[in-house]
Every structure is written in C-alpha cells, then in structure tokens.
C-alpha cells in the first residue's frame, strides 16, 4: 500500500486478517498521520498492527497521538502489538524503516513500539517528545530483532526494553538529550515474562532470576557502536514510571542479565555514564516483589568522556551496585577508556573480564540512596513540550520493488 503526500487525521488499525501488508509513504516528511492531540477517554494510537505478522511500515511521519492522561495507556505512534500483557508472542516479522514519530505535547506515550513480537527490524528512524520512551521493545525472551541507525532524543527514555533479550542487536544509533538515554530492564509485573536476559540461551530460560556461573558466557543482546550523549533533559515529558528512573544517565541497567555493552561512545551525561544495579521490583518491597540481580553483563571497549559533572557520591563514568538484596555476580568490565570515577574504583581489576568470576559490586546502602536521590530529583521535574523535529532523510526511491501503479509509473 502506497500513500501519497498529505496529512491524514485518523487512527490506523491493522488486524490479524491483514497480515502481510506493507505500508509505505511516498515521502517521509509529507506523508503525515496526525493525531492532533485528540486522545479520547482511552487514549489514541497512530498505526497499530495488532497480532498481525509480516507487517512493514515505512517512509512516513506519525505524530501527536496522545494518552488521555500522563499515566494513561496508549498514546503510541507506531505499534507492532503481538498481544500486550499476554505473556505470549503473538506476531513475528515486523519491520520499520524511514519513520519519524514525535509528540509536541506532554501526553505522547511511545514513539516506536514493538511488544510480544519477534523477528523484527527497525532502521533509519526517529522519535522525540515521549513521556515513556522514544523506542520500546518488550516482552520477548528471544526477540530476534535488530535496530540500526536510529535517533532518539527529547524523551523521558530514549530506549526502554522491559523483559526483552536473547538475540537483540542495537548498532550505530544515537540516544541524546533524553532524561535517560537507554534503559533495558527487568520488569514485574508488566510485559511478562521476566527477566531482561541477554544470554544466547534466554529463549529456553524459565526463571525470573537466572544465574551465571562465570563471566565467560555467550551474550546475544548486544549494544554496539552507539552514542549515548548528554542525556540530561530533566524537563522532557515524563510519567510516574519513567520519572522514578532518574535523570542525567547515559545507559541505565536495572536488573539486567547477560547483556554486552561494547564499543560505544558515552559522553556528557551529568550524573552517570552507565548505571547498573540490582532491582527489587515492585519497590518498596512487597509480597510479590522479584529481586532481580545485576548479573552476567559485560561492559567493554567503550569510550567515556564528560560524565558525572555533578560531583557527588557515585557520579562518574560507571557505577555498579549489587549484593545488598541478592547476588549480583559475574559482571565484568574491560578495555574501556575512562575519564571520571568508577564505582567500585579500579573496576577493571577485581571486576575485569580477565577473571572467570567476579563478586557483587557492593557499594552499600549509600549507593541505593544515590539512586533514590536521582529519582526524587527527576520526579520533581517541570515537564515541558519538546520541539517538533526538522525534516528527516526520506527513502531515496519509494517506488523500488513496487508493482506498476498510479504513484509509481
């Protein structure tokens, strides 16, 4: 389906009966699906593929589809929805390319959103102004997805990924001027099944709290050759969940398992370049809390600069916390270029990847207090609408591979 230039004031629902549909705009910047901030009582979504496999969406802009309230549901611009909150994979083969999503108000939820879906790809795309995250991939133990050459800016979270792992690759992308740049995370009870597990065998894992006996494990959730820069936007739109995550953080790792963060540039994040911590969730602790560890992750060959400029306890390039609530062992750090403090200090010694095993990086209750301090500052924010983006690069030849039709003669 080709769409000619114009502004379209409508929601688009792709049902399972329409599996296999391919939607492509003739120009990324002038084919606009516009929500006009008219949310309705349940919120509004722009383009939603609901339990529909093999759906591609390309070369258009979706903007200003809102939630009914800050903490409401929906408000998603492009959503590949394989069955939200079911704990079951309901769709496969999702594809996005040359997409622009933004919200210039305060009630946009997610820009680009894939849940309960596997075997996906997102390339050459952009999102800004969302109170949850610009990009979200969640609820897939083995996501089998690749993200390449995307830009996420001016969001509460540039990327959020609850309980997404396995074969999942992020490359050559930019996360800048968000409150937090990048946040893969374990989550309970939302987007089951937990946890966020980057091990190559995560698809076979059935434990919410997996264990790893060594630093020498295979990792297939890989964040490589990306830029996480100046994620200090405490005035970006937010909601109760995202504001509690803190701010001024390049990469946030709450309760993550077996991820590989390598060969990235992490710069200008005023609190912490990379912050990883064990994550009792829900918190404060209650009967159904799961004690997610920070375990099995590898942080290597990254370039750090200009992080931790707000000088206070546990600020710097890299802070890891674990061992207070549960065992957070076998994380390793190697080959990085640090310019500021790390917590623990000399982190590439006892916690270096040359070690077959590493202990919990226990910085005590003071580190937990620091994390809660960042959350309190973030929750006190004054959210402001973010600007509409400039024109983005459009698909060079939208008629390529398309049968003869009135738009492509």
N, C-alpha and C positions, 0 to 999 in steps of 0.2 A: 504494500500500500504506500503510494507516494502522496505527500501532502504539499500543496503549493503554498507560497508565501501568504501570510495572513495571520490575524490574531483570532484565536478560537476560544470563546468563553464557555467551556464545557468540561466536565469530567469524562474520562475515557476508561471504561472497564472492559478488559479482555478476559472473557470467561474461558473455562477449560475446553469448551466446544470450538474455540478459535485457536487452539494450539497450532503452532507452526506459522503464525502470522509474523510478517516483517513490516515494521513501520519505519519510514524514512522521510524526513523533511527535505525539501529542495534547497533550503538554506538554513543553517543552524541559527542565525540571528534574526531571521524574519519569519520563520515558522514558529509561532508562539502559542502555547496552550496556557491560557491566563485564568487563574482562579479569582483574581480581583479581590482577594481577602474576604470572600463570601463563604464563611466556613459552615454555617448551619449548625444545628444542635449536636451533631456527631462529628463535626469537622469534615474536611473535604480532601480528596486525593486527586492528583492530576491524571496520570496514566497508571493504572493498576492492572497487572497481569495476575489474575487470581487462579492458582492451581493450573496454570497453562504452561506447558513445556514448549521449548524451542521458540521462544519469543525474542525478537530483536527490536530494539528501539534506537533510532539513530538520527543525528543531524537536525536537532530542533531544540527549542527552549521551553521549559515548563517553569512557571513562576506563580508565587503568591497564592498557593493552596494552603489554607491555614487549619490549625486546630481551633476548636471552639473556645478553649481556654489554655493558659500556659501549660497546665499539666494534663490537658486532654489527650485524646487519641487522634490518629490520622494526621492530616497536615503534611502528607508525603507527596513529593512532586512526581517521582518515577519509582514505582514499587513493583518488584517481582515478588509476589506473595505466594509462597508454596503452602501456606496454611499456618498463619500467625498463631503462636502459642499452643499449637497442637503437639509439639514434640516429634513430629513426623515430617519427613521430606516429601513434599507434595508436588514438586516441579523440578525439571532439570533443563539444562541448555538455555541459560539466559544470557543475553548479550546486549551491551550498551556501547555506543561509540559517538563521539562528537555531540555530547549532550551538555547543555547549560541548564542548571537549576539554581534558582535563588528566591529569597523572600526579603522584601524591603520593609517588613513589619516586624512584629515580635512573636508571632504565633506559628511560624513555619516549623514543622517537626523535623523531618528528614528530607534531604535533597535527593539522594540516590540510595535505594534501599532494596536489599535482597535478603529474604528470610525464608527458612525452610526450603531452600533451593540449592541445587548443586550443579557442577559443570558449567560455570559461568565465566564471563569475561567483561571487563569494563576498561575502555581506553579513551584517551583524548577528551576527558570530560571535566566538568567544573561544578562546584557548589559553594554557595555562600549565604549567610544570614539565617542559619537554622538554630533553634533553641535546643535541639537534641544533637544531631551531628550532620555534617555535610554528606558523609558516606557511611552506610551501615551495612555490614554483612554479618548475619547472626543465625543461630540455631541450625548449625550444620557441623556435625562431628568431623566429617571429612569433606570439606567444601569443594575441593577440586576447582578452584577459581583463581583467576589472575587479574590483577589491577595494574595498569601501565599508563604512565603519562597523564595523571590526573592532578588537578589543583583544587585544594580545599582551603578556603580562607573565610575569616569573619564569622565563624560558627562557635557555639559552645564547645563542641568537639569536632576537630577536623574529620577524624575517623573514629567510629566506635564499632566494636565487634564482640558481642556477647556470645560466648559458647560456640565460637567458630574456630575451626582448626583443621588439622590434617594437611592436605595438600592445598595450601593457600599462599599465594605469592604477591607481594607488593613491590613494584620496581619503578624507578625513575619518576617519582611523583613528588609533589610539593605540598607541605602542610604548614601554613603560615598565618600569623595574626589571628589564630583562634584562641580561646581560653586555654584549651589543651590541644596539642597538635594531633595526638594519635593515642588511642586507648583500646587495645584488645583486652578483654576482661572475662573472667568467670562471673556468672550471674545466677542468682537464686531469688525468687522462683521464675523470673521472666525468661522467655526464649529457651525453654528446655530442649534437650537435656544438657546439664552442665557436665564438665567444666570447659573452659577455653584450653584446648590441648593441642599443641603443635607437633606432637610426635608423629612419625610416619605411620604408626600403627594405631592412631587415635580412633579410626573407624571401628576398631574391634574393642576399644575401651568401654567398659560399662560402669566404671567407678567415677563418682564426682570428685574424688580426691586421689588421683593416681600417684604412684610412687616411682622414682627413678633411682636405680642403684649406682649410677655412675654419671659423670659428665660426658662420657663417650657414647652418646646415644644419637640415633638418626632423628633429625628435625626436618619437617616438611612445611611448617609455617614459617615463611622467610620474609623479612622486611629488609630490602637491599637497595642501595643506590638511591635513596630518597633524601629529601631535605626537610628537616623539622626546624623551622626558624621563627623566632620572635612570636611565640605563642603566648602573648601577654595581654590579650584583649579581654579585660575584665568587664567591659561594657557590652560584649556580644550578648544577643538574646540567650536566655537560659530557662531551665525549669528546675523543679525540686531535685531531680536525679542528677542532672549534669552540673548544677551549681555546687552540689555536695562533693564533686570530684576535685575541686581546687582550681588553680589557675597558674599561669606562668610556667607551664611544664611542657617540654617538647614531646616526650614519649612517656606515657603512664601505663604501668603494668600491674593492675590489681588482680592478684590471684591467678597469674598466668603460668602455664606449664609448657616447657619444652619448645619455646619459640627461639628463633635465630634472628638477631638484630645485627646486621653486618654491613660495613662499607657505606654508612650513611653520614650525612653532614648534619650536625645537631648544634645550633648556634643561637645565641641571643635570647634564650628563654630565662626570664629573670629569676625564677626560683630554682628549678632543677632541669638539667638537660634530659636525664632519664630517671624516673622514679618508679621503683618496683617494690611491691610489698605484699605480704600475706593479707588475706581479705576475708574476715568473717562477714558473711552476708546472709540475711539482713544484719545490720549493725545499727544501734546497740544490740548486743547478743540476746537472742530469744530462743524459744524451743525449737524452731525449725531452721536455725542458723546452720549453714555449712561453713566449715573452717577451711577455706581454700588456701593452699600454700602458694608460695612463690618458689617454683622448683624446676630444675632441669633446663633453665634458659641459658642461652649463650649470647654474650654481647661482645662483639669482636670487630676490630679493624675500622672503627668509626672515628670520625674527626669531630672533636668538640671545641667550641670557642664561644666566649662571651656569655656563658651560662652562670646563673647564680649571682647576678649583680646586686640583688637584695641580700646583703650579707647578714645572715643569721644562721642558727643551728640547722645543719643538714642541707643547706643550699649548696649548689655546686654543679659539677658535670654529671655525677652519677650517685644516686642514693638507693641502697637496697636494704629492706627491712624484713626480717623473718626470724622465727624461733620463739616469739613471745606467745603466740597462740597455738602454733603447730610446727611441725618440722619442715623447714624450707631449705632443703639441702640440694647440693649438686647443681647450683648455678655457677657459671664460670665467665670470666672476663679476661680478654686477651687482645693484645695488639692495638689498643686504642690510643689516640692522641689526645691526652687530657691537658687542659689549661687551668682548671679550677679544682676544688676539693672533690674527693670521693669519700663516700661513707659506706662501708668501712674504709679507712685510709689504706694506702698501698694495696689496693683491691686486686691487683694482678699478681700478688704474691700468693697468699693463702687461698684466694679465690680464683687463681689463674687457671686457664684451660689446660695447662700442662699437668694439672692434678687430676687424678682419676676420680677423686671425690672431693667435695668441698663442704664446709659446715654451714649452718644457718648464719646469715649476715646480721646478727642480733645487735641492733643499736639501742635496745631497751625501750622503755616506755616513753622516753623523751622523743624518739623518732615518731612514735604514734601521735604524740602531742603536736609535733610539727605538721604532720599530715592533716590533723583536725584543725590546726590553725589556718592552713591554706584553704580548707573547706569553709571555715567561718568567714574568711575574707571574701571568698567567691560568692557565698550566699548573701552577703551584704551589698552586692553589686547594684548598680543602677543600669538596667539594660537599655540600650538604645538601638533603633533600627540601623541596619548596615546598608551601605550604598549599593545600588544596582551595579552590576559589573559592566565593564566595557565589552564591545563586541569580541567574540572568541573565534579562533580559526574554524572555518567551516569545512565540510568534507570537499576535497578537491573535485571529485566527479561523482555527484549523487546518482547519475544515470548508469554508472558502471554496473554491469551484471543484471540490469533491469530489462525485461522484455519491452518491445515497442509499445508506446502508449502516448497520449496527447502531450504529456510533460517531457517525454524522452523520445524524440523522433529521430 
